[in-house]
Amino acid sequence: MSSDNAQELTAKINESIATLCAETDAAKQSAVYRAWLSTLSRFYSYSAGNCLLIWAQAPQATRVAGFHTWKSLGRFVKKGETGIRILAPIICKFEEETEGIIETIPRPIGWKTATVFDFAQTDGKPLPELNCNATGGGEFLLPLLEQAAAKMNVTLVYKAIPGEAQGLSKGGLIEIEDNLNTAARCGVIAHELAHEELHKKELPASSGNWRLSLWPTPFWRTSECTLRVAFIWQPTM
């Protein structure tokens, strides 16, 4: 039964991918794409397949957890709520001998369905909130970040950027919206430098540019700028 459910969810993933690929209307495609990115930003620790499953069943979900996890947090699932089905690995333990030492190693052997519930489907104690707003500062940090960019051979440019983007990463060149305050600049630069470092190891510098777009997300906040990342491959002409 679990195998059948897993196959059903796998089919749902493939169907969702096909739906995304089939969008041709530009405005609708943009809305679908942004909704998908919004789900990815909220569930960044989940696999792409499970993000698709959450998005397909509950696109407005913000935080999900299993029944017992919510219970351990002092919350309970409301009566009549329908869970969100995702895939979870089936883990078995195997004994392996390494240099005469026998160790028990957990390994996945398959998949099963698991049910999670969104925060809005629960009641109970409020969850603790981390104050992550940076409303000022950065005067000491900003010059260090600018020095780090120079040492990485990344050109840093402050300029007006059209649209909603507050920063663009183009493989060796980072453009930062020039009307951001110091704290916001620190957030954008640090984030984009990390991606510059990551992707220059994966792709030849001449093969194309990575465009990094930022718009609001609830994880890292500054007074004027909050970060969400979307990568769009731009081939070099």
N, C-alpha and C positions, 0 to 999 in steps of 0.2 A: 504493500500500500504506500509506504514511504517512497519507494522507487517510482511508482506511478505519479505521486504528487510532485516529486522532484522533476520528472519529465514534463509535467504540466507547467511548472514554473519556468523551466528552461524554454519551453515553447512560448510562454508569455514574454520572456526576455527577448527572444527572436522576433516576436510580433511587434514589440515596442521599438526595437531597432529598425525594423522594416517601416514602421509608421513614421519614425523620425526621418528616414532616408527618402520617403515618398513625398514629403512636404515640398511643394513647388511655389506656393504663393509666398512672396518675400516677406510680407508683414506677418503672416501666420507663422512662417518659419522662424522669424525673429522671436516671436512670443514663445513658441515651443522651445526654442534653443535656450532662451533666458530662464524658462521654467526648469529645464533640465539642469542648467548650471546652478540654479538656486538650490536644487535638491543635492547636487554634488557638494556644494559648499557647506550644507548643513550636516551631511553624513559622510564626511571625508574619510572616516576610518572604515567605511563599508566598501565592499567590492563594487565594481561598476555594475555587475549584474544585479546585486541587491539594491543598489541605488535606483536602477531601472524599475525593479519590482515595487519599491516604495513609491516612486514617482507615479507609476501606473495605477496604483491602488489608492494612494493618499497623497496627492501632489502638494497639499498644504501642510503636511506633517513637519514638525520642527524638531522633536526629540522622540526617539522610539526606544523601547526596552520591553523585555519579556514580563509576563505577569508577576513572577516572583521577584524580579529586580525592582519593579515599581513598589511591590509590597515592602521590600527591604528599605526603601526610601521613604516609607511612611505614606504611600499613596496607594489607591486601589482602583482597579478598572471599573468603570461605570457599568451598570447592568444593561445588557442588550447591545453592547459595543461589539463590532465585528473587527477581528484582528487583521493585521497586515502580514501576509505570508511571505517569508523570505527563505533562502537556502542556508543551511548550516552544515558544517562538515561532520561526518561520522568519524570519531577518533577512536583508534584502538592502540593499545600499548604493546610494544614488542620488546623482547629482550635481545640486546646486541652486545657482543663481546668486543672490546677494544683494548688491545695491549694487556690482555689477561683480566680486564675488569669488565664485569657484566653490568650493563646499564639498561634501564627501562626507558624506551624512547616512544613518545606518542606520535602516531602518524595518521593522517587522514586516509580513509579507505573508500569513501563515498560521500553522498550527500543525502540530506533529509530536509523536510520542510520544518520550519519553526515559525511561531506566531509572536509578533511583537505588537505593541499598542503605542499610539502617539500620546504625547503629553496631554493633548486636549481631550483624550478619551478617559482621563483619570481624574480623580479628586483626592484631596488629602493635604498633607503638609506642603507648604511651598518649598521649592528647591532652593538651595543656597546659590546666591549669585556672586560672581567674582567681579569686583570693580576694576574694569580694564580700560577706563577712559583716560587718555592722556590729554589733559587740557592745556598743557604748556610745557616749557622746558625744551631740551634738545640742543641748546646753544653749544654745549660741550660735545655732544654726540655727532652733530651734523658735520663738522670739519673732519672727524675721524672717518665717517662714512664716505665723504668725498675723497679722502686720501686712499681709502680701501679701493674705491672704484679706479683711481689712477693706477694703483699697483696691479690691479687685475687687467690693465689695458682696456678699460671700459670708459668711453667718453660720456661725460655727464652733462646734459644740456637742460637748462631751465627755459621753458618757452610756453606760449599759449597753445593748448591742445584742444582742437575742436571736439565737440560731443561730450560724453560723460566721462571719458577716460581721464584719469589723473596721472597716468604714467604709461609709457610705451617702452618695451624692451625689444631691441632690434638686433641682438647679437653683436656685442662690441659697442653699442650705442644705447644709452638710456635717456629718454626725454621725460622730464618732470614738469607738471603743470606749475607755472611760475607764480600763481597767486595763492599757493598753499602756504600755511604758516610753518614755522620751523619744526614743530612736533610732527605735523603731517608729512613734511618732506622726509623726515627721518624714517617714518613708517614705510613710505612708498619706496625709498631708496634701498632700505635694508631688505625688503621683500623682493625687489627686482634683482638686486645683486645676487641673492641666493639662487634665483632662477637662471641668471647669466652663468653662474658657476656650474650649475647642474647641467644645462643644455649645451654648453660649449664642449663638454666631455663626450656628448653623444653625437654631435653633428659637426661636419666641417664648417669652418667659419664662412666659406664662400657659397655654401649650399642653399642658404636662404636666411630669412629673418623670422624671429619669433616676435609676434605682436602680443603684448601683455596689457589687457584692459582691466581696469579696476572700477568697481562700483560697490555700494554699501553691503556689508555683511556683519553679522553680530559678534564676530570673534575678536577682532582687533580694532579698537576704536581710538581715534584721535578727535580733537575738537572740530576739525573741518573735514577729515578724511577717514573713511572706513574702507577696508580692503576686501575685495573678492577678486579672484584671479580667473581669467579665461585665456587660454593659449590658442592662437589661430596661426596656422602655418602659412607664411607668405613666401612663395618661391622667388628666388632672385631672377629678374628678367635679364 
